[in-house]
Amino acid sequence: MSNLIDAAQRIGMGYPGGIPALAGRMGKHVRVLQAKLSPINDTHHLSLMEALEIQLMTGKADVLHAMATELGFVAVPLPVPGASSGDLLRSVTRMMAEVGDYAREVERALGDGRVSDNERRRLAKELTEAVQALVHVQSLVLGSGE
């Protein structure tokens, strides 16, 4: 479960100006948000609404993806309507690259005959990206016939 807080903390630390800037934008005290985003703090807890707010403000869905992974799901962004054939070609190329990245990660993970926890996380990340790219291409193809 700490993957969720780790994901939220990564978002906060990656925000321009870091957690202090994000806290200011959210109208929260810096120390309170830092505590809520700390995996070692057990007195302050990030609420679901705060996690959503952070993701909406930053455009980063890391907490959503961590939650989906914990539950055995993959979160896929909704397609943008009105895509052109150039968008489709770029999306197919990206899809193939993502599938290739996943295949390389599988090869790397199986190289020593055992799959470590870090390798499992990388495999999950690469698989999520490949599935997202596949679904995106499918949505563009289905949308092009309208």
N, C-alpha and C positions, 0 to 999 in steps of 0.2 A: 504494500500500500504506500510505502514511502516514495514509490515512483511518481505518484500524483503530486506530492509536495516537491519532489525534485524537479518535475516538469514545470510547476508554477514558479519555483525559484529561478530556473533557467530563463523563463520568460522575463521575470523581474530584473534579473542581472543583465539580460540582453537589451533591455529597453534603453533608449538614449537617455543618459543621465542616471541609469540604474534604478534600483529600488527607491531611492529618495525622490527621483523625478516622478516615478509611477505613483508613489504614495501621495505626492502633491496633487497630481491629476485626479486621483480618486478621492481626495479630501480626507485622507487618513494620516495619522501621525506616522512618521518614518519608522520609529522603533516598533510600533504595533504591527505594521506591514512586514517589517523584517522578521519579527517573531513568527508571524503567521506563515511566512515563506521558508522558515527554517525547519529542516527535518529533525533537528535535535530538541526543538522546543515543544513542551507538552502542556503549556498553559494557554497558548493562543492558537486558535484553529481557523483555518481558511474556510469560509462558508461556500456552498455551491454558488450562490449569487455573486460572491466576490470573485470566485474562479471564473465565472462567466464574464463578469465585468472586465477582468484583466485580459481575457482572451479577446473580447470585443475591442477593447482599447488598443491592443497591440497588433491585432490581426494574426496572432499566433495561437494555434489550436493544440498546443502540446499537452495540456491537461486533458482535453477531450480524447486525444490519441492514447494517452497513458491509461485513461479510464477504459476506453474500448479494448485495449490490449489486456488489461486485468480481467475483463469480462469475457474475453475470447471473441471479440468483434473487431471489425475494421471500420473506421469512420472515413467516409468518402465525400469530398466536397461536391455540392450540386453544380451541374454544368451551367455555363453562361450561355443564354439563348442568343441566336443570331450569329453563330460562328461561320467563318468563310472556309472555302476549300483549302486555303493556305493554313488556316488554324488546324484543320484536320490533318494535313500532311505533317505539320510540326508536332501535333499530338501523337501521331503514329510513330514518328521518329523518337520522341521522348518516351513513349511506351516501350519501344524496343530497348532503349537504353536502360530503363528501369528494370525490365525483365532480365537483361544482361547483368546488371548490378546484383540482382538477387541470386542469379546463377553463380556468379563469382563468389558471393558470400557463402553460398552452400558449399562450393568446392573448398574454400578456405576453412570453413568450420569442420568439414569432414576429413580434412587433411591428416590430422593426427589420430583419427579414430574415435574422438570424443568431442562433445559439444559443450563448451563452457557457458556459464551464465552470461558473460559478455557477448559471446557469439550468439546466444539465443536472442539477446536484445537487438543485436545488429541484424540478425535474420528477420526478426519481427518488423523492424523498421524498414528494411529493404522490401519485404513482402507487402507491407502496407503501401509503400510508394508505388510498387508495381501494380497492385490491385487498383489503386486510385487512378493510375494512368490508363489501365485497361477500361475501367468504368467510364472515364472521361471520353475516350475514343468511341466507345459504344454509344454514349449519349450524343456525341456529335454526328455519328453515322445515322442514328435513328432520327435525330432532329433535322437532318438534311433533306429528308423526304417530305417534309411538311410544306 
